[in-house]
Amino acid sequence: MLDHLTVVTHPLVQHKLTIMRNKETSTAGFRRLLREISLLLAYEVTRELDMTTATIQTPLREMQAPILDGKKLALISILRAGNGLLDGILELVPAARVGFIGLYRDPETLKPVQYYAKVPDALEDRLVIAVDPMLATGNSSAAAIDLLKEKGAKNIRFLCLLAAPEGVARMKEAHPDVPIVTAAVDECLDHHGYIVPGLGDAGDRMFGTK
């Protein structure tokens, strides 16, 4: 079982994250790096997938070889920025089922408001990985996990690029059974609810919006 919080300190992850933090990095560069770093993070979040064996024939002889067991895992993108993490993970696990949860943060209350949800069936039988680049206040992430549990999910992990201590604490309080995998835990949130030093708004930087 993964720890509640896993920070991936691999040199390539940290190097790519530094380039993404730089405000001079272009939209195209940011998008490419996010895809690359998500693939690297996916190695960690899928480290303990269930395995079984199958009989195969190599060019030399028959053998019992390890393969993944159980239903295809489910990737759940927390819109819109979560979509930036999907590409890299799907390169690693192309057969994964994909779902989407639409949440936006009310700028006054910082509370999440749901506007869309469509997820794969049989979540109770799948490893479910919820993805969102930023774990800031943790309110949207906790709300997304609430919805996934209502849909039957029992084995859930949360993958993000950056986390704030406040978000990690909120998730641990709300969902202590959901491990978090991230590339870094930054200093704090500012009064707007942004991660500091952070990298700005991941969705805006990914899609070239303001």
C-alpha positions in Angstrom: 0.0 0.0 0.0 1.3 3.5 -0.9 1.8 5.9 2.0 -0.8 8.7 2.3 1.7 11.1 0.7 4.4 10.1 -1.8 6.6 12.8 -3.3 8.4 11.6 -6.4 11.9 12.9 -6.2 13.3 11.3 -9.5 15.7 13.8 -11.1 13.8 13.9 -14.4 10.6 14.7 -12.6 12.2 17.5 -10.6 14.0 18.9 -13.6 10.9 19.0 -15.8 8.9 20.6 -12.9 11.5 23.4 -12.6 11.1 24.2 -16.3 7.3 24.2 -15.9 7.5 26.6 -13.0 9.4 29.2 -15.1 7.0 31.8 -16.3 8.9 32.1 -19.6 8.0 28.5 -20.6 5.7 28.6 -23.6 2.2 27.1 -23.7 3.4 24.4 -26.1 6.4 23.7 -23.9 4.3 23.5 -20.7 1.8 21.2 -22.3 4.6 18.9 -23.6 6.3 18.8 -20.2 3.1 18.1 -18.4 2.5 15.0 -20.7 6.1 13.9 -20.0 6.0 14.3 -16.3 2.6 12.7 -16.0 4.0 9.5 -17.6 6.9 9.5 -15.0 4.4 10.1 -12.1 2.2 7.3 -13.5 5.0 4.8 -12.9 4.8 5.6 -9.2 1.0 5.6 -8.8 0.7 2.3 -10.6 3.5 0.6 -8.7 1.3 -1.8 -6.8 -1.2 -3.0 -9.5 -2.6 -6.5 -8.9 -0.7 -9.2 -10.8 -1.4 -12.8 -11.9 0.4 -15.1 -14.4 -0.5 -16.5 -17.8 1.0 -19.3 -19.9 2.8 -17.9 -22.9 5.1 -19.4 -25.6 8.5 -17.5 -26.0 10.6 -18.2 -29.0 12.4 -20.8 -26.9 9.8 -22.4 -24.7 6.6 -22.2 -22.7 6.6 -20.2 -19.4 4.4 -18.7 -16.7 4.7 -15.0 -17.1 3.4 -12.0 -15.0 0.5 -10.0 -16.3 -1.9 -7.4 -14.9 -4.9 -8.9 -13.1 -8.5 -7.7 -12.7 -10.5 -5.1 -14.5 -8.9 -2.2 -16.4 -8.0 0.7 -14.2 -10.0 3.9 -14.3 -8.5 7.3 -14.8 -10.7 10.2 -13.6 -9.8 13.7 -14.9 -10.9 16.5 -12.7 -11.7 19.1 -15.4 -10.3 21.0 -17.0 -6.7 20.9 -16.0 -6.8 17.2 -15.2 -6.9 16.5 -18.9 -3.3 17.5 -19.2 -2.2 14.5 -17.1 -4.3 12.0 -19.0 -2.2 11.9 -22.2 1.0 10.8 -20.4 -0.8 8.2 -18.3 -2.7 6.8 -21.3 0.6 6.3 -23.1 1.6 4.0 -20.2 -1.8 2.4 -19.7 -3.6 2.7 -23.0 -6.4 0.3 -22.1 -7.5 2.3 -19.1 -11.1 3.5 -18.9 -11.5 7.3 -18.6 -14.0 9.4 -16.7 -14.5 13.1 -16.1 -15.6 15.2 -13.1 -16.3 18.9 -13.8 -15.8 21.1 -10.8 -15.1 24.8 -10.5 -14.0 26.8 -7.5 -16.3 29.6 -6.4 -14.0 32.6 -6.2 -15.7 34.0 -3.1 -16.0 30.9 -1.0 -13.3 28.7 -2.6 -15.8 25.9 -2.4 -16.2 23.4 -5.3 -19.3 23.5 -7.5 -20.0 20.4 -9.6 -21.2 20.8 -13.2 -20.4 17.5 -14.9 -19.7 13.9 -14.0 -19.4 10.8 -16.2 -17.3 7.8 -15.0 -16.7 4.2 -16.1 -18.9 1.4 -14.8 -17.9 -1.1 -12.1 -15.7 1.3 -10.2 -15.9 -1.0 -7.2 -13.8 -3.5 -9.1 -11.2 -1.1 -10.5 -8.2 0.8 -9.3 -9.4 4.4 -9.7 -6.8 7.1 -10.2 -8.1 10.7 -9.9 -5.9 13.3 -11.6 -5.6 17.0 -11.2 -2.3 19.0 -11.6 -2.9 21.1 -8.5 -3.9 20.1 -5.0 -4.5 23.6 -3.5 -7.2 24.0 -0.9 -8.1 20.3 -1.4 -11.9 21.1 -1.4 -12.4 20.2 -5.1 -10.3 17.1 -4.8 -12.1 15.9 -1.7 -15.5 16.6 -3.4 -14.4 14.6 -6.5 -13.4 11.7 -4.2 -16.7 11.9 -2.4 -18.5 11.5 -5.8 -16.3 8.6 -6.8 -17.0 6.8 -3.5 -20.7 7.4 -4.1 -20.3 5.7 -7.5 -18.9 2.7 -5.7 -15.1 3.2 -5.9 -13.2 1.6 -3.1 -9.5 1.6 -4.2 -8.7 5.2 -5.1 -5.4 7.1 -5.6 -4.9 10.8 -6.3 -2.2 12.0 -8.7 -1.2 15.6 -8.9 1.8 17.7 -10.1 1.9 20.1 -7.2 0.4 20.1 -3.7 0.1 22.7 -0.9 0.3 21.6 2.7 -3.3 22.8 3.3 -4.6 20.6 0.5 -2.7 17.5 1.7 -4.1 18.1 5.2 -7.7 18.5 3.8 -7.5 15.3 1.8 -6.0 13.4 4.7 -8.9 14.6 6.9 -11.6 13.9 4.4 -10.2 10.7 2.8 -7.3 9.1 4.8 -7.7 6.0 2.7 -6.7 7.7 -0.5 -2.9 7.9 -1.2 -1.6 11.0 -2.8 1.3 11.0 -5.4 2.9 14.3 -6.3 6.1 15.8 -7.6 6.4 18.5 -4.9 4.7 19.9 -1.8 5.1 23.7 -1.9 5.2 26.3 0.9 1.6 27.5 1.3 -1.5 29.0 -0.4 -1.8 32.7 -1.0 -5.0 34.7 -0.2 -6.5 33.8 -3.6 -6.0 30.0 -2.9 -3.0 29.7 -5.3 -0.1 27.4 -4.5 3.1 29.4 -3.6 5.7 29.4 -5.2 3.7 27.1 -7.5 3.5 27.6 -11.3 0.4 29.7 -11.7 -2.9 28.4 -13.0 -2.1 25.0 -14.6 -5.2 25.1 -16.8 -4.4 28.6 -18.1 -0.8 27.8 -18.8 -1.8 24.5 -20.5 -4.5 26.0 -22.8 -3.1 29.5 -23.2 -6.0 31.2 -21.5 -6.1 34.0 -18.9 
